[in-house]
């Protein structure tokens, strides 16, 4: 249109790391003289740099209002006061005052309106009371294990932002859809090794704090990379629960598992074999050793450990059976519980003896899953009690 000035549209997404130079170049368009003048005037008037009444707050207000007006210009197709807008069917219609929460604190802005009510601003949507980067801050703090109370206090202290716990919960609820999508995403057809282990958590369920176990499945793909396949929470182990977990893996595309490493999870071996009959179910040898050691007095632990090493270090199943008999002869009368641990775990232990030394080192322990559990424990130490269960 004749006489129309150039306008622009503001993106609301965060600037990726690789594009931050563009933001830096934009900032450099402000001359040193302009910045010096702003700071000088702020100092002269006693205006702080940051804070609710600070210079950064005022600059944020100016930028937001300029961006909103530019968006409206783009929407209408003409600048304010441009004769080209006459008879266009829509026009500017004053402003609406609102306060939005930003990382620089609460900012009061005058948002422009159009007469038809068809203007939908992107940078500060009509009903929005906070900018997207505040949502990102909330989610970042939440992912680090901070509670809604902690996040509320942090935002008030650092940003001067009065954000309620209810609002924080609403923001974090968006993660639920992502969790559901992650829990149902397609998986690889084949995993040479599958590890399953549990982590105890305190969860508030229907207002009551109880201890639950979160079971984590880690799959090692054909290139040797580890992937978290899913997390499931159940009140107790059992055949129905494990059948549900295994069917879930099957429905998400897993057609074959060569070796499944787990530790005494009741009902899991049968559930795995029902869907994957050729899978070798292998118990965690380290867990067997630890469980047996619980029955041994401190003074005898070194001797018992040496005797047990002959069992799991045996070259063949026959040699391991002889070593178990020797172990029973030497310590069975004194520590029958330790012998029972080995006998009960025997069916899921002996496949280990058919593996070559290189593979034994991998399945000897569930260390592959411990690094992930370590990260989870770091979070659970901060969030002592979780407010709800997972979506599943």
C-alpha positions as CSV (number, residue, x, y, z in Angstrom):
1,X,0.0,0.0,0.0
2,X,1.1,3.5,-0.7
3,X,3.0,5.2,2.2
4,X,3.0,1.9,4.2
5,X,5.9,1.7,6.6
6,X,7.9,-1.5,7.1
7,X,6.7,-3.6,10.1
8,X,7.9,-6.7,11.7
9,X,6.7,-9.8,13.6
10,X,8.3,-10.8,16.9
11,X,9.1,-14.5,17.5
12,X,8.2,-15.8,20.9
13,X,10.3,-18.9,20.9
14,X,13.6,-19.0,22.9
15,X,16.8,-18.2,20.9
16,X,18.7,-21.4,20.3
17,X,22.3,-21.5,21.5
18,X,23.7,-21.4,17.9
19,X,21.6,-18.3,17.1
20,X,22.5,-16.3,20.2
21,X,25.0,-14.3,18.1
22,X,22.0,-12.9,16.3
23,X,20.6,-11.6,19.6
24,X,24.0,-10.2,20.4
25,X,24.2,-8.4,17.1
26,X,20.7,-7.0,17.8
27,X,21.8,-5.6,21.1
28,X,24.9,-4.0,19.5
29,X,22.7,-1.8,17.4
30,X,22.2,0.3,20.5
31,X,25.0,2.8,20.4
32,X,27.3,3.3,23.4
33,X,26.0,6.9,23.6
34,X,22.4,5.7,23.8
35,X,23.2,3.3,26.6
36,X,25.3,5.8,28.5
37,X,22.5,8.3,28.3
38,X,20.0,5.8,29.6
39,X,22.2,4.8,32.5
40,X,23.1,8.4,33.3
41,X,19.5,9.4,33.4
42,X,18.7,6.4,35.6
43,X,21.5,7.2,38.1
44,X,20.5,10.9,38.1
45,X,16.8,10.0,38.9
46,X,17.8,7.3,41.4
47,X,16.3,4.6,39.3
48,X,17.8,1.2,39.9
49,X,19.1,-0.9,37.0
50,X,17.0,-4.0,37.9
51,X,14.0,-4.8,40.1
52,X,10.3,-4.0,39.6
53,X,10.9,-0.3,39.2
54,X,14.3,-0.6,37.5
55,X,15.6,0.5,34.1
56,X,15.5,-3.0,32.7
57,X,11.8,-3.3,33.7
58,X,11.1,0.0,31.8
59,X,13.0,-1.1,28.8
60,X,11.2,-4.5,28.8
61,X,7.9,-2.5,28.9
62,X,8.9,-0.4,26.0
63,X,10.1,-3.3,23.9
64,X,7.0,-5.4,24.6
65,X,4.6,-2.5,23.7
66,X,6.6,-1.7,20.6
67,X,6.5,-5.3,19.6
68,X,2.7,-5.6,20.2
69,X,2.1,-2.4,18.2
70,X,4.2,-3.8,15.4
71,X,2.2,-7.0,15.5
72,X,-1.1,-5.1,15.3
73,X,0.3,-3.1,12.3
74,X,1.1,-6.4,10.6
75,X,-2.4,-7.7,11.4
76,X,-4.2,-4.6,10.1
77,X,-1.9,-4.0,7.2
78,X,-1.3,-0.3,7.8
79,X,0.5,2.0,10.3
80,X,-1.3,4.1,12.8
81,X,-2.6,7.3,11.1
82,X,-2.0,5.9,7.6
83,X,-4.9,7.0,5.3
84,X,-4.7,3.6,3.7
85,X,-6.5,2.2,6.6
86,X,-9.7,4.1,5.9
87,X,-12.5,1.8,4.9
88,X,-10.4,-1.3,5.6
89,X,-13.0,-2.7,7.9
90,X,-10.8,-2.8,11.0
91,X,-8.9,-0.3,13.1
92,X,-7.0,0.4,16.3
93,X,-9.2,0.6,19.4
94,X,-7.1,1.9,22.3
95,X,-5.2,-0.3,24.8
96,X,-5.7,-2.6,27.7
97,X,-3.5,-2.4,30.8
98,X,-2.2,-5.6,32.1
99,X,0.8,-6.9,34.2
100,X,2.9,-9.7,32.8
101,X,5.6,-11.7,34.7
102,X,9.0,-11.7,33.0
103,X,12.5,-12.8,34.0
104,X,13.0,-9.1,34.9
105,X,10.1,-9.1,37.2
106,X,6.4,-8.0,36.8
107,X,6.0,-5.5,34.0
108,X,2.9,-3.4,33.4
109,X,2.1,-2.9,29.8
110,X,-0.6,-1.2,27.6
111,X,-1.5,-3.8,25.1
112,X,-3.1,-2.5,21.9
113,X,-6.6,-3.7,20.7
114,X,-8.4,-3.7,17.4
115,X,-12.0,-2.8,16.9
116,X,-13.1,-6.2,15.5
117,X,-11.3,-8.2,18.3
118,X,-9.6,-10.4,15.7
119,X,-6.1,-9.4,16.8
120,X,-4.3,-12.3,18.5
121,X,-0.8,-11.2,19.6
122,X,1.9,-13.8,19.7
123,X,4.5,-12.2,22.0
124,X,1.9,-11.6,24.8
125,X,-1.3,-13.5,24.1
126,X,-4.6,-11.9,25.2
127,X,-5.0,-13.9,28.4
128,X,-1.4,-14.5,29.1
129,X,0.0,-13.1,32.4
130,X,3.6,-14.3,31.9
131,X,6.1,-14.7,29.1
132,X,7.1,-18.1,27.7
133,X,10.6,-17.8,29.2
134,X,9.1,-17.8,32.7
135,X,7.4,-21.1,31.9
136,X,10.8,-22.4,30.8
137,X,12.3,-21.3,34.1
138,X,9.6,-23.1,36.0
139,X,10.0,-26.3,34.1
140,X,13.8,-26.1,34.4
141,X,13.6,-25.8,38.2
142,X,10.9,-28.5,38.3
143,X,13.2,-30.9,36.4
144,X,15.9,-30.3,39.0
145,X,13.6,-31.7,41.7
146,X,12.4,-28.4,43.2
147,X,8.9,-28.5,44.7
148,X,6.1,-26.0,43.8
149,X,6.8,-24.2,47.2
150,X,10.6,-24.0,46.3
151,X,9.9,-22.6,42.8
152,X,7.4,-20.1,44.2
153,X,10.0,-18.8,46.7
154,X,12.8,-18.8,44.0
155,X,10.8,-16.8,41.5
156,X,9.9,-14.2,44.2
157,X,13.5,-13.9,45.4
158,X,15.3,-13.8,42.1
159,X,12.8,-12.3,39.7
160,X,10.4,-10.5,42.1
161,X,7.6,-12.5,40.4
162,X,4.5,-13.3,42.4
163,X,3.7,-16.7,41.0
164,X,1.2,-19.0,42.8
165,X,1.8,-22.7,43.4
166,X,-1.4,-23.3,41.4
167,X,0.0,-21.5,38.4
168,X,3.3,-23.4,38.8
169,X,1.4,-26.7,38.9
170,X,-0.5,-25.7,35.7
171,X,2.8,-25.0,34.0
172,X,4.4,-28.3,35.1
173,X,1.2,-30.2,34.1
174,X,2.2,-29.6,30.4
175,X,5.0,-32.1,31.1
176,X,2.4,-34.8,31.6
177,X,1.6,-35.0,27.9
178,X,5.3,-35.2,27.1
179,X,5.7,-38.0,29.6
180,X,2.8,-39.9,28.1
181,X,4.2,-39.5,24.6
182,X,7.6,-40.7,25.8
183,X,6.1,-43.7,27.6
184,X,4.3,-44.8,24.4
185,X,6.9,-43.9,21.8
186,X,8.0,-46.7,19.3
187,X,11.1,-48.8,20.3
188,X,13.7,-50.7,18.4
189,X,12.8,-54.2,17.2
190,X,15.8,-55.9,18.9
191,X,17.7,-55.2,22.1
192,X,20.6,-57.6,22.8
193,X,20.5,-56.7,26.5
194,X,17.6,-55.5,28.7
195,X,18.2,-54.3,32.3
196,X,15.3,-53.9,34.8
197,X,15.8,-52.5,38.3
198,X,13.8,-50.6,40.9
199,X,14.1,-47.4,42.8
200,X,12.1,-46.6,45.9
201,X,10.2,-43.3,46.0
202,X,7.9,-41.6,48.5
203,X,4.7,-40.5,46.6
204,X,1.6,-38.8,47.8
205,X,-1.3,-40.9,46.6
206,X,-4.8,-39.7,47.4
207,X,-3.4,-37.5,50.1
208,X,-1.5,-40.3,51.8
209,X,2.3,-40.5,51.5
210,X,3.4,-44.1,50.7
211,X,6.6,-45.8,49.5
212,X,6.4,-47.0,45.9
213,X,8.9,-48.6,43.6
214,X,9.6,-47.1,40.2
215,X,10.9,-49.9,37.9
216,X,13.2,-48.7,35.1
217,X,13.9,-50.6,31.9
218,X,17.2,-49.9,30.1
219,X,17.7,-51.4,26.6
220,X,21.1,-51.7,25.0
221,X,20.7,-51.4,21.2
222,X,22.7,-53.2,18.4
223,X,25.2,-50.4,18.5
224,X,25.8,-50.7,22.2
225,X,24.0,-47.5,23.2
226,X,21.8,-47.4,26.3
227,X,18.2,-46.2,26.1
228,X,15.6,-45.7,28.9
229,X,12.6,-47.6,27.5
230,X,10.2,-46.8,30.3
231,X,9.3,-46.3,33.9
232,X,6.5,-48.1,35.7
233,X,5.2,-47.7,39.2
234,X,3.3,-50.5,41.0
235,X,2.3,-51.0,44.6
236,X,4.0,-54.4,44.6
237,X,5.6,-56.9,42.2
238,X,3.4,-59.5,40.7
239,X,2.7,-61.6,37.6
240,X,-0.1,-59.3,36.3
241,X,2.1,-56.2,36.7
242,X,5.1,-57.6,34.9
243,X,2.8,-59.1,32.2
244,X,1.5,-55.6,31.6
245,X,5.1,-54.2,31.4
246,X,6.3,-56.8,28.9
247,X,3.2,-56.5,26.7
248,X,3.8,-52.7,26.7
249,X,7.3,-53.3,25.3
250,X,5.9,-55.7,22.8
251,X,3.2,-53.4,21.6
252,X,5.7,-50.6,21.2
253,X,7.7,-52.7,18.7
254,X,10.2,-54.8,20.6
255,X,10.3,-58.2,18.8
256,X,13.3,-59.8,20.4
257,X,15.4,-59.5,23.6
258,X,18.5,-61.7,23.8
259,X,19.4,-61.3,27.5
260,X,17.2,-59.9,30.2
261,X,19.1,-58.9,33.4
262,X,17.0,-58.5,36.6
263,X,17.2,-59.3,40.2
264,X,14.6,-61.5,42.0
265,X,11.6,-59.6,40.6
266,X,8.7,-62.0,41.3
267,X,6.8,-62.9,38.1
268,X,9.1,-61.1,35.7
269,X,11.0,-64.1,34.3
270,X,7.7,-65.9,33.5
271,X,6.3,-62.7,32.0
272,X,9.4,-62.2,29.7
273,X,9.3,-65.9,28.6
274,X,5.6,-65.6,27.8
275,X,6.3,-62.9,25.2
276,X,9.9,-63.7,24.4
277,X,10.4,-67.5,24.8
278,X,14.0,-67.5,23.5
279,X,15.2,-64.7,25.8
280,X,17.8,-65.7,28.4
281,X,16.7,-64.4,31.8
282,X,19.8,-63.6,33.8
283,X,19.9,-62.6,37.5
284,X,22.3,-59.9,38.6
285,X,25.3,-61.8,40.1
286,X,26.3,-58.9,42.3
287,X,22.9,-58.9,43.9
288,X,23.1,-62.6,44.6
289,X,26.4,-62.1,46.3
290,X,25.2,-59.2,48.4
291,X,22.0,-61.0,49.4
292,X,24.0,-64.1,50.5
293,X,26.5,-61.9,52.5
294,X,23.6,-60.5,54.6
295,X,23.6,-63.8,56.5
296,X,27.3,-63.8,57.1
297,X,29.0,-62.3,60.2
298,X,31.6,-59.7,59.6
299,X,34.5,-61.8,60.8
300,X,33.8,-64.5,58.2
301,X,33.0,-62.4,55.2
302,X,36.4,-62.6,53.6
303,X,36.5,-66.4,53.7
304,X,32.9,-66.6,52.5
305,X,33.6,-64.2,49.6
306,X,36.5,-66.3,48.5
307,X,34.5,-69.4,48.5
308,X,31.6,-67.8,46.5
309,X,34.1,-66.5,43.9
310,X,34.7,-70.1,42.9
311,X,31.0,-70.4,42.1
312,X,30.5,-67.4,39.8
313,X,34.0,-67.6,38.5
314,X,33.6,-71.2,37.3
315,X,34.3,-72.0,33.7
316,X,31.3,-74.4,33.3
317,X,27.9,-75.2,35.0
318,X,29.4,-78.4,36.3
319,X,32.3,-76.7,37.9
320,X,29.9,-74.1,39.5
321,X,27.8,-76.9,40.9
322,X,30.9,-78.5,42.5
323,X,31.9,-75.1,43.9
324,X,28.4,-74.7,45.4
325,X,28.6,-78.1,47.1
326,X,32.0,-77.1,48.6
327,X,30.5,-73.8,49.7
328,X,27.6,-75.7,51.4
329,X,30.0,-78.1,53.1
330,X,32.2,-75.3,54.4
331,X,29.5,-72.9,55.5
332,X,26.1,-74.5,55.2
333,X,25.7,-75.4,58.8
334,X,26.7,-71.9,60.0
335,X,25.1,-69.8,57.3
336,X,22.2,-71.8,55.8
337,X,20.5,-68.6,54.6
338,X,23.5,-67.8,52.3
339,X,23.2,-71.2,50.8
340,X,19.5,-70.8,50.2
341,X,20.1,-67.5,48.4
342,X,22.3,-69.3,45.8
343,X,20.0,-72.3,45.4
344,X,16.9,-70.1,44.9
345,X,18.7,-67.9,42.3
346,X,20.3,-70.9,40.6
347,X,17.9,-71.2,37.6
348,X,18.5,-67.5,36.6
349,X,22.2,-67.6,37.5
350,X,23.5,-70.6,35.5
351,X,23.0,-68.9,32.0
352,X,25.7,-66.5,33.1
353,X,28.2,-69.4,33.0
354,X,27.6,-70.0,29.2
355,X,28.6,-66.5,28.4
356,X,32.2,-65.6,27.2
357,X,34.3,-63.6,29.6
358,X,33.7,-60.3,27.7
359,X,29.9,-60.7,28.0
360,X,30.1,-61.9,31.7
361,X,31.6,-58.5,32.6
362,X,28.6,-56.7,31.1
363,X,25.8,-58.8,32.7
364,X,27.7,-59.5,35.9
365,X,26.0,-56.4,37.5
366,X,23.3,-53.9,36.7
367,X,25.9,-51.1,36.7
368,X,24.5,-50.0,33.3
369,X,21.4,-48.9,35.0
370,X,23.0,-47.6,38.1
371,X,24.3,-44.4,36.4
372,X,20.7,-43.5,35.5
373,X,19.5,-44.4,39.0
374,X,22.2,-42.2,40.5
375,X,20.8,-39.2,38.6
376,X,17.3,-40.1,39.7
377,X,18.4,-40.4,43.3
378,X,20.0,-36.9,43.1
379,X,16.5,-35.5,42.3
380,X,14.7,-37.6,44.8
381,X,16.9,-36.4,47.6
382,X,15.7,-32.9,46.8
383,X,12.1,-33.7,46.3
384,X,11.7,-36.0,49.4
385,X,8.0,-36.7,48.6
386,X,6.5,-36.5,45.1
387,X,3.1,-34.9,44.9
388,X,1.5,-37.5,42.6
389,X,2.1,-40.7,40.7
390,X,3.3,-40.8,37.1
391,X,0.6,-40.8,34.3
392,X,0.8,-44.5,34.0
